Amino acid sequence: MKTNSSNSRRQFLGALAMGATASTLSVLTNPIYADVPTLDTHKMSAAEDWFDKIKGKHRIVYDGSTPHAGFPVTWNWAFYLSNNSTGTPDEDMTAMTVLRHKAIPLSFATSLWEKYPIGEVFEINDNSTGKASLRNPYYEPQPGDFPLPPIQGIKEMMDRGAMFCVCDLATKVYSNAVAEKMKLDPKEVYKEWVAAVLPGIQVVPSGVWALGRAQEHGCGYIYAGE
């Protein structure tokens, strides 16, 4: 029989997941979120300029809308692997992964996963324990995080020229939902989540905005969610 504590935890997480989806409109229209910051003109310009880093003849963008056991990262790596095997060097291609919706935690530092129930909310388990992960397993993966040892994480892929960005809108929606359920200041929680975005990962106004910009820069589109 489950304890009252575990039942309460499940109810909290269920309400949080539903709230994060249902709160999209409230984040955009509810007066209590009016002072939650948005991307300013400088950051917006930086996001636009970031797409000029796309290079090479072969260009692809992966739509990472869910964690999908790390496939938004795995397929990025596979693009480089298969192009290398057919004679294309890293310098002549770009694979971009857009982390949006429920895949945004792949962009966050482990410190945020330790403070908030990130693994439980976004249904990302630690392969070694089978329990909700308390760390980001895809930025600098440990043995067993990916099904095959050669697969590289986000940090190593960015060192090769791959590009990763994260949706600001989804970050706002989910951080505000967490703040509401935990009775915290949504403005401060949002700022903390944005500050936890890992080095090299670009914050963009929204994931769908970024997917559009990537295709305008000649990237083919592949869906990498579930």
N, C-alpha and C positions, 0 to 999 in steps of 0.2 A: 504494500500500500504506500502511496506517495505521501510525504509529509505535507503539512500545511505550508511550510516554507517553500518546498519545491512547486506546489500548486500555485502559490502566489507569484513565484518567479516566472512560471509559464504564462500566467495571466498577464503579468507585466510585459513580457516579451511579445505576446500575441497582440496586446493593445498597442505596443510601440510600433510593431510592424504595420498594423492597420493604420495607425495614426500617421506614420511617415508617408504612406500613400495618399491618405485622405487629406493630409495637411497641405498638399501642394497649393491648392487654391487659397487657403488661409494665410500661408506665408506671403503670397502675392498681394492679398487684399485686406487682411486683418490689421487693424490699427495697432495692436500690441506688438506687431513685428515691424512697425514703420521705421524704427531707428536701427534695425539690423542692417549693417553696412552692405553695400553692393560693390562690384568692381568699379573703381573710379576710372576717369578718362586715361590716366597714365597706365594703369594695369590693362585696360581695354586695348590700348595701343600696343602694349607689350605682347598681348595675346595675338593680335593681328600680325605683328612682325615675326612672331615665333614661327609662323607657317613658311616664312621665307627660308627656313633652314632645311626644308624638304629638298632633297637632291637626287641626282641620278636618273637613269632611264627607267628603272623599274620602281614603281611607287604603289603602296597599298595602305589602306587604313582599315583597322579592325574595330568593329563596333562592340566594345565590351560593356554590355548592359547588366551582366550578372557575373559573379566570381567564377562560376563554371569550372571549378577545380583548377583554376589557373590557366585555362585555355586562352584567355585574351593575351597572356604572356607567352604561352607555349607556341601559339601560331605565329606570333611575331618572330620568335627564335627560328621556327621552321621555315619561314620565308627567307631568312638569311642563309640557313643551312642548305636549302635546295637551290637557291641562286648561286651560292658558292660552288656547289657541286656541278653546276652547268656553266661555270666559267666567269660568273659575275662577282667582282670584288665588292666588299662592303661599301667602298666609296662611290659605287655606281647604282646604289639603291637606297630606298628609305621605306621602312615599315613603321607606321604610326599606330598606337593603340589609344583609343578614346575610352577612358574609364568614366562611365556615367551610371546613373540609377543605382542599382545594388552593388556595382563593382567599385564604387568610390573608395572603399577601405584599402584597396590594393595600393593606393597612393599615400596612405597615412603611416607615420612613424609608429613603432611598437609601443612607445610611451602612451599613445592615445588608446591603443587596444587594451593596455593594462588598466587605464583609468575608467574607461567606459565599456559596456558589454558589447563591443564591436563584433566579436566572433559570433555571439548568440543572435544579435539583431540581424546580421547579414548572412547567417547560416554558413559560417566558414569554420570548419573543424581542423584541429591539429591531427595530422595523420598518425603521429606517434601515440597519441592518447585516445583519439576518437571523440574528444570533448571539444567544446567551443574554443577556438584558438585565442590565446592571449598575446599573440604577436603577429606581425605581418610576415607570412611565409613566402611571399613572392618578390619582395624587393631584393633581399640577400638571402636566398633560400638555404636551408640546412639539408643535409642528407635525408631523403625520404619525402621532402615536400613536393617534389615533382616525380612522376612515375619513372623517368629515366634520368640517370646522373648527368648526361651531357647538357640537358636543358638549362639554359642560363636565365637568371632572374632579371628583374627590371634594371637594376643598377649596371650590371655587366652589358646588357643589351644597349643601354643608353651610351655606354662607353664605345660601342661599335657604331653608333650613329642612329640607332632606333629612337623613336620619339614617343613620349607618353604624356597625356594630359588628363586632367580631371575636371569634372563638371561642377562649377560653382553653385548652380541652381540646386542640384541634388544634395550638395554638401549643406546648403542652407536648409533644405526641407528636412533632411534626416537629423541634422544637429538640433533644429528647432523642435522636432518631435521628441528627441531624447531629452532635451531641456525641459519640455513640458511634463513628461512623465516623471522626471527626476526632480521636478520643482526647482529648476535652476534658471538663471538669466539667459534667455535665448541668444542675446547679443554676445555675451561673453563666451558661451559654448561654441557658437559659430566661429568667432575669432580664434578660439583655441584650435578648432578643427582645421581651419585654413592654415594656421601657423604650423600645424603638424604635417602638412604636405611635404613629402620628401624632396631633397635637392634634385634638381634636373627635371622634375615633373611640373608641367605648366598648368596653372589654373586658367580655365577658359569660362566664358559666361555661361555656356551650357554645352552638354555633350552633343546635342543635335546641331548646334551652331558650329561646333568644331568639325563634325562629320561633313557638313556642307562646305566649310572652308577647305578641308583636306581634298575633297573632290574637285573643287575649283582650282586646286594646285596640281591636278593631274593624278590623284590617287584613285585606284580602283577600290571598291567597297566590298568588305566581307563581314558578315555578321558573326560575332564570336561569343554571343550569349547562349543561353539554353533554349 
